[in-house]
Amino acid sequence: MHFKIVGPVANVESIATGSAIRERKRLWRAYGKDRWRKMKGTADVEFLDGTICHAEIHWYEAHGIGAKEYKIKRILD
């Protein structure tokens, strides 16, 4: 599912940090060894067909590397 985040991400909170992240070793290999966090928040997203909706999104982020691998967990509209 390809999408683009439109506007700011709101209600941002951390879900997991450190060894609680199951994908930590894969993230280290792909992007670098740093302090990774799994985050969640809500934002408006636009799909390839032009449809815009409000959704809960999850992603991984690390200081100095930034946010990676956004995914939609559920549509809120």
Kinemage of the C-alpha trace (Angstrom):
@kinemage 1
@onewidth
@group {chain A} dominant
@subgroup {mainchain}
@vectorlist {calphas} color= white
{ca met a 1} P 0.000 0.000 0.000
{ca his a 2} L 1.750 3.159 -1.199
{ca phe a 3} L 0.769 6.461 0.353
{ca lys a 4} L 2.017 9.960 1.135
{ca ile a 5} L 1.611 11.758 4.456
{ca val a 6} L -0.216 15.051 3.963
{ca gly a 7} L 0.242 17.601 6.739
{ca pro a 8} L 1.642 17.151 10.238
{ca val a 9} L 1.625 13.958 12.307
{ca ala a 10} L -0.344 14.455 15.554
{ca asn a 11} L -0.689 12.490 18.805
{ca val a 12} L 2.858 11.126 18.507
{ca glu a 13} L 3.917 8.622 21.149
{ca ser a 14} L 6.561 5.959 21.582
{ca ile a 15} L 5.414 2.325 21.494
{ca ala a 16} L 8.728 0.534 22.107
{ca thr a 17} L 12.409 1.320 22.616
{ca gly a 18} L 15.647 -0.627 22.765
{ca ser a 19} L 15.411 -4.407 23.027
{ca ala a 20} L 11.583 -4.295 23.000
{ca ile a 21} L 11.765 -3.668 19.231
{ca arg a 22} L 11.636 -7.042 17.472
{ca glu a 23} L 13.106 -5.617 14.239
{ca arg a 24} L 16.103 -3.973 15.923
{ca lys a 25} L 18.839 -6.072 14.304
{ca arg a 26} L 17.308 -5.655 10.847
{ca leu a 27} L 17.119 -1.877 11.388
{ca trp a 28} L 20.781 -1.852 12.453
{ca arg a 29} L 21.812 -3.671 9.262
{ca ala a 30} L 19.658 -1.532 6.968
{ca tyr a 31} L 20.118 1.974 8.422
{ca gly a 32} L 22.843 1.902 11.083
{ca lys a 33} L 23.304 1.044 14.712
{ca asp a 34} L 21.660 3.674 16.868
{ca arg a 35} L 18.962 4.048 19.516
{ca trp a 36} L 15.808 3.005 17.651
{ca arg a 37} L 12.245 3.720 18.762
{ca lys a 38} L 8.944 2.457 17.375
{ca met a 39} L 6.514 5.373 17.183
{ca lys a 40} L 2.850 5.900 16.420
{ca gly a 41} L 0.687 8.881 15.562
{ca thr a 42} L -2.221 10.060 13.434
{ca ala a 43} L -2.080 11.928 10.138
{ca asp a 44} L -3.910 12.577 6.902
{ca val a 45} L -2.622 10.260 4.174
{ca glu a 46} L -3.098 10.371 0.415
{ca phe a 47} L -3.218 7.131 -1.578
{ca leu a 48} L -2.087 6.727 -5.195
{ca asp a 49} L -5.673 7.072 -6.462
{ca gly a 50} L -5.951 10.528 -4.825
{ca thr a 51} L -8.114 9.467 -1.866
{ca ile a 52} L -7.276 11.308 1.361
{ca cys a 53} L -8.209 9.895 4.763
{ca his a 54} L -7.187 10.137 8.416
{ca ala a 55} L -5.150 7.144 9.626
{ca glu a 56} L -3.065 5.804 12.476
{ca ile a 57} L 0.495 5.312 11.277
{ca his a 58} L 3.497 3.526 12.800
{ca trp a 59} L 7.179 4.036 11.987
{ca tyr a 60} L 10.699 3.563 13.335
{ca glu a 61} L 13.016 6.464 14.097
{ca ala a 62} L 16.481 7.059 15.497
{ca his a 63} L 18.345 10.221 16.385
{ca gly a 64} L 20.580 11.303 13.533
{ca ile a 65} L 18.975 8.844 11.110
{ca gly a 66} L 15.375 10.034 11.104
{ca ala a 67} L 12.039 8.325 10.552
{ca lys a 68} L 11.920 5.163 8.413
{ca glu a 69} L 9.363 2.621 7.217
{ca tyr a 70} L 6.014 4.324 7.679
{ca lys a 71} L 3.022 1.979 7.636
{ca ile a 72} L -0.719 2.432 8.065
{ca lys a 73} L -2.164 0.417 10.932
{ca arg a 74} L -5.795 1.500 10.566
{ca ile a 75} L -8.026 4.021 8.862
{ca leu a 76} L -9.766 6.301 11.366
{ca asp a 77} L -12.437 7.813 9.081
